[in-house]
Amino acid sequence: MRHDFARRLSSIRRALPGLFAALSALALPAAAADAPALFQQHCAVCHGPGRLGVTGPALLPESLSRLRKPEAIKTITEGRAATQMLGFTDRLNKNEIAALADYIYTAVSPAPTFTEADIRASRIVSFAPGSLPAKPADVFKGVDMMNLFIVVETGDHHVTVLDGDKLEPIHRFPSRFALHGGPKFTPDGRYVFFASRDGWITKFDIWNLKVVAEIRAGINTRNVAVSGDGKYLAVANYLPHTLVLLDADLNLLKVHQVLSKDGKESSRVSAVYDAAPRQSFVAALKDVPEVWEISYNPKADDIAVGMVHDFKYKEGAFIPGFLNPRRTFLTEPLDDFFFTQNYSELMGASREAGKGQVVNLDVRKKIADLKLPGMPHLGSGITWNYHPPQGAQDRTVMATPNLKEGLITVIDMKDWTTIKTIPTLGPGFFMRSHENTPYAWTDSMMSKGKDTLQVIDKRTLEKVAEVKTDPGKTLAHVEFTRDGKYVLASLWERKADGGALIVFDAATFKELKRIPMDKPVGKYNLYNKIMRSEGTSH
């Protein structure tokens, strides 16, 4: 009996590993699939063997931050309309699809690189410089070329060119995946440049309605800036940690590895913007407490980078001032910033709630602190001339929405004090106005009030109206026509769910028209952008 029991116990022990394996497979079905092998078999041809993107976008956590995993699973299963992404429901089971989704949200180790050679090799030229007519195409006959809108639709990754007078689409074309940071224009209004989340920079000829060139400047990109003379571009990257400089034909000029002055710390670039009156790009660094200013003036003064005995006679260590960074040292990094009207200072938001700082770009140091509760979105800040009550002196103010709290902060740009905090329905992303209207519009798109725009009287700093069209749907990102008479807002939904641009009368706030669009995340008026309207972000 004892021998028989021992034999049975031994048999059970031999069977346990297989039983546990079977139970584990049932409990964790997604883990059973070989996700890397599935990716190489089904995905690598479009998204690259290292997930860095080829014809399809990069599939990395850094570039998928705005795509929730359930939506990724849906895309793998069903595909994406009006793109080359087909569904895999006929080839992969639910466990395999879930495993693939988990895989693309897993960081690549070691971190991927993207070299100067990679950037140069990525360049695509569809139309050589000078090969297209230097005048608007016949379709633009009678159209005010400076009252055009560029509308970014992320529902199916397209861009629409819209007539701002007739408020009708003129042309629609496919874009790269997940455009980000707003398009930037050349001063003549002929070309517009787009940056995609996965690093592609696209040059589009508005006059001829053609994509003329593209280049990939990084793996995970924040935004692109275009110089005031239209000759240079700066690209801010999260991955790799670089600031890339291009000419207007998308030839690579220079790649700056973003490191602290001592070379010990590497940093993502929070944002880069053009400071046209200074003939320079200004960039904030997310992980290092520095602001960089890079002159695109070929005659810029040399930059001292070490001990200098005599500036006049250049006795010391210098580098050329053209396309090289001049550093301003701070006590903490900036996430975003806003220029004063003469571009001599920037107002920057820090990570710590309630703190901001004013940096003078001439003396290259902080000159004031700002009280900025929550997380202000300074990139969407606007300015106007405010007439205080009771005969007080006029002053220029800046107002910024907030990403974490339901409020608008209004700041006096002379002494940097907070004039007023205006409550809103909840955290919002965008704020817009126009010099020809007494009103500023803001959204609360990251709250329960996402379906309502709020209108603020710039004369009284009071909320005077709430505009709601479709309860429960997101209404956001306002832009004005060139003359300020009409307001265009995004009903931020897929076209099948009613997505559209909604046109309002800027004086009465009444809806006038709907233009169907596929998740129109932003629309940008050429005149307001190029002329730096006080009511739009720059």
C-alpha positions, 0 to 999 in steps of 0.5 A, spaced: 500 500 500 505 504 501 509 503 495 502 504 491 501 510 494 508 513 493 507 511 485 501 515 485 504 521 488 510 521 484 505 520 478 501 527 480 507 530 481 509 529 474 503 531 472 502 538 476 507 542 471 503 541 465 497 542 469 499 549 472 502 551 465 495 549 462 491 553 467 496 559 466 495 559 459 487 559 461 488 565 466 493 569 461 491 568 454 495 574 451 501 572 454 501 565 450 502 569 444 509 570 441 507 578 440 514 580 437 514 574 432 507 576 430 509 583 429 515 581 425 510 577 421 504 582 420 506 589 422 514 590 420 513 591 413 509 598 414 511 599 421 518 597 421 522 591 424 524 596 430 517 599 431 520 606 428 515 606 422 516 606 415 510 607 411 506 606 417 507 610 424 512 609 429 509 604 434 512 606 441 509 608 447 512 615 446 508 616 440 502 612 442 500 617 448 494 619 445 491 613 443 488 608 448 489 601 448 482 599 447 482 603 441 489 600 439 486 593 439 480 596 435 484 598 430 488 592 429 482 588 429 478 592 424 483 597 421 482 604 420 478 607 415 481 611 409 488 608 410 493 603 409 491 599 415 487 593 414 484 589 420 487 583 422 480 579 425 481 574 419 488 572 421 489 573 428 485 571 434 483 576 440 489 573 444 494 575 439 491 582 438 491 583 445 498 581 445 500 585 440 497 591 443 501 590 449 507 589 445 507 596 442 505 599 448 512 596 451 518 601 451 524 598 446 530 597 450 535 599 448 532 606 446 532 607 439 536 612 435 535 616 429 542 619 426 543 624 421 544 619 416 537 616 418 534 623 417 538 625 410 536 618 408 528 619 409 528 625 405 523 625 399 522 630 394 516 629 390 517 636 386 523 639 385 524 647 388 522 651 382 518 646 378 511 648 380 508 655 378 509 661 382 502 663 382 495 660 385 492 654 381 485 656 377 481 653 383 483 659 387 480 664 382 477 670 386 479 667 393 482 671 398 489 667 399 490 670 406 483 668 408 484 660 407 484 655 413 488 649 414 484 644 417 487 638 421 482 632 421 485 626 425 479 621 424 482 619 418 488 623 418 487 628 412 488 635 411 482 640 408 484 647 405 478 651 406 475 658 403 474 663 409 470 667 405 465 662 402 466 657 408 467 651 403 472 646 402 477 647 396 481 641 397 483 635 401 489 630 402 492 625 406 497 627 411 502 623 416 499 619 422 497 624 428 499 631 426 501 635 432 503 642 434 500 646 429 502 647 422 506 653 420 506 658 414 511 661 410 510 669 410 508 669 403 502 664 405 505 659 399 507 653 403 505 650 410 509 645 414 506 640 418 510 635 424 507 628 425 507 625 432 512 620 429 517 625 426 515 626 419 516 634 417 511 635 410 512 641 406 505 642 402 505 648 397 498 651 398 498 655 391 499 648 387 495 643 392 501 639 392 506 635 397 512 637 395 517 634 400 518 630 406 523 628 411 523 624 418 527 629 423 526 624 429 522 618 432 517 622 437 516 629 435 513 635 439 513 641 434 516 645 428 517 652 428 518 656 421 523 662 421 520 669 420 523 669 413 521 662 411 528 660 410 529 655 416 525 650 420 527 647 427 524 641 430 523 639 437 524 632 439 522 628 445 526 622 442 531 622 440 533 628 445 535 632 439 533 639 436 534 639 428 535 644 424 533 644 416 532 649 410 526 650 407 527 645 402 527 640 408 535 639 407 538 637 413 543 643 416 544 641 423 542 636 429 543 639 436 544 633 441 540 636 447 545 636 453 546 640 459 552 645 458 557 640 462 554 634 457 552 630 463 544 631 462 540 629 456 533 632 455 527 632 451 525 639 448 518 641 450 517 646 445 520 650 440 517 657 437 520 662 432 521 669 435 521 673 428 523 680 431 530 677 434 531 672 428 531 666 432 528 660 434 527 659 442 526 652 445 525 650 452 528 644 455 523 639 459 529 635 463 534 641 464 533 648 466 535 651 460 532 655 455 536 655 448 536 661 443 538 659 436 539 665 431 538 664 424 541 670 422 548 668 418 551 675 421 549 673 428 555 675 433 559 669 436 557 665 442 562 665 448 562 657 450 568 658 455 572 663 459 573 669 455 579 674 456 577 679 451 570 679 447 572 685 443 578 681 440 575 674 441 580 672 446 577 666 449 573 660 446 567 662 441 562 658 436 559 661 431 552 665 433 549 662 426 545 656 428 548 654 435 544 655 441 545 661 446 543 658 453 539 661 459 540 658 465 534 657 470 533 654 476 528 649 474 525 646 467 520 649 463 514 645 460 511 651 455 512 658 454 509 664 451 512 670 448 511 678 450 509 682 444 516 685 443 519 678 444 524 680 449 521 676 454 518 669 455 513 667 460 514 660 462 510 654 466 514 650 470 512 643 472 510 645 480 503 648 480 502 655 482 509 657 479 511 660 473 517 665 471 519 671 466 525 670 462 529 676 459 532 673 453 537 679 452 540 679 459 538 671 459 536 670 466 529 670 470 526 677 472 520 675 475 516 670 478 508 668 476 503 665 480 500 660 475 495 655 479 494 648 476 497 647 469 497 653 464 497 651 457 501 657 455 502 655 448 495 657 447 495 664 451 493 670 447 494 678 449 490 684 448 489 691 450 485 691 457 482 698 459 481 697 467 475 700 470 475 707 474 480 711 469 486 706 470 491 706 465 490 701 459 495 695 460 497 689 455 494 683 458 496 675 457 490 670 458 492 663 459 487 656 459 489 651 464 490 643 463 488 641 470 483 646 473 477 650 471 480 657 470 483 662 466 489 666 469 489 674 466 496 677 467 498 684 467 504 684 462 507 690 465 508 688 472 507 680 472 501 680 477 495 676 476 489 681 475 484 676 475 482 668 475 476 667 471 472 660 473 470 656 467 466 649 467 473 645 467 480 644 465 481 646 457 486 646 452 485 652 447 483 660 448 482 664 442 480 671 440 481 677 434 483 684 435 476 686 431 472 682 437 471 684 444 470 677 446 475 671 447 473 664 447 475 658 451 473 651 451 473 646 457 474 640 453 478 636 458 472 636 463 464 634 464 463 641 460 467 639 454 460 640 450 460 648 452 464 653 449 465 659 454 465 667 452 469 672 456 468 679 455 475 682 454 473 689 457 470 686 463 474 680 464 467 676 465 464 670 462 458 673 458 455 667 455 456 659 454 455 656 447 453 649 447 450 645 440 451 638 441 450 635 448 455 630 450 460 631 444 466 635 445 466 642 442 473 646 442 479 649 438 476 656 436 479 660 430 476 666 427 476 669 420 481 674 417 476 680 419 474 677 425 466 676 423 466 669 424 468 664 429 469 656 427 469 651 432 471 644 432 465 639 434 471 634 435 468 627 433 468 622 427 465 624 421 460 618 422 458 621 429 457 628 427 464 631 427 464 638 423 466 645 423 461 649 426 461 657 424 458 662 429 457 669 428 462 672 432 457 678 435 451 674 437 454 667 438 449 664 434 450 658 429 450 659 422 453 653 418 456 646 419 461 643 415 462 636 416 469 634 418 472 627 420 475 629 427 477 636 426 482 637 431 484 644 429 483 649 424 488 655 422 487 661 418 493 664 414 492 671 415 491 671 423 497 666 423 502 669 419 500 676 421 501 674 429 494 676 430 493 678 438 488 673 438 491 667 436 497 663 439 504 664 435 
